[in-house]
Amino acid sequence: IPYGPLSMDPAAKVLHYGQEIFEGLKAYRSGDGRVLLFRPEDNFRRLAEGAERLSMPPLPVETGIEALTALLKLDRDWVPEAPATLYIRPFMFGDEPALGVSASRNVTFCIITSPSGAYYESGWGPVRIYVEDKYVRAVRGGFGYAKTGGNYAVSLYPGEEAHRKGYDQVLWLDGVEQRHVEEVGAMNIFFLFDDELVTPAPQGSILSGITRKSVLQMAERMGLRTVE
């Protein structure tokens, strides 16, 4: 159906208990006019993992790919020329109208799209990173590894403070000792020491990024030693 408002009961559980997850990926227009996707299966696998953590039924990966492919056939004219892209946002939320604290028995799955340019005001150049040593984003045992709104809501205020100080993004430290690097608000982070590429291990408190996985694979092919 066309993009438009959703009708929702005021008692929908997502509004009160935050039972929702989402994904973010892009469609790219190639030089010969084709519309390309980058590892969408990984996005839908991560969506399924998040669904289980948020007590929602996991959407089969094949169903997600089928739905996305059908949508892009309709929306292909919205895919811009490079370097711009078509941003794709699959999401799920519990919409059972009930105030009891329990998992929703009804779940809605949607995909919306939007033409997108550079993520930051600085365009395609480097970003300024603020190391946050007061607030924390997630701890092990929580759902820091899931793309759920709660992880982003907790980052809004520290992000605004960082922007006021002239920075683009927050670098989060671990939630216990606040001295171990975890991830940046919109991306995983790597450090290059000579021929060794080091990145935090995904142990439940950081997002297991698809770009992260790709960088590790490419680095090894380039002869770099990768350390998590």
Secondary structure, DSSP 8 states (H G I E B T S, - for coil): --S------TTBHHHHH--EEE--EEEEE-TTS-EEES-HHHHHHHHHHHHHHTT-----HHHHHHHHHHHHHHHGGG---TT-EEEEEEEEEE--B--SSS--S-EEEEEEEEEE--SBTTBTS---EEEESS-----TTSSTTS--HHHHHHHHHHHHHHHHTT-SEEEEE-TTTS-SEEEETTB---EEETTEEE----SSSS---HHHHHHHHHHHHTT-EEE-
